Amino acid sequence: MNREEIINTTKRFLSEEFEVDESMIIPENNLQNTLDLDSLDYVDLVVVIEENLGFKPTADDFKAIDTFTDFYNLVEQKLASMA
C-alpha cells in the first residue's frame, strides 16, 4: 500500500467510524482533536485500524502521534515491517 492509498483508506474509515467529514482529515490537523477522541475512543481506533489495515497499534505507538501525518507515518512503518 503506497502513501496515497494509506491516506485514502484511513480517511474513509476514520470519517465513517468517528463521524467526521473527510475534508477535516488533513495532514497538519491534530488527530485527537479532529476526531474528538477520548480514552475509550482509542480502543475503537485500535479496532478499526486492525480491521482495515491488518495490524494492532499499541499505546506506545499513539504517544508519538499528534497529527494525521504522524498517523500516516506510523501506518506506513507498520505495513512495511509486515511485508
Order of alpha helices (4+ residues) and beta strands (2+ residues): alpha-alpha-alpha-alpha-alpha
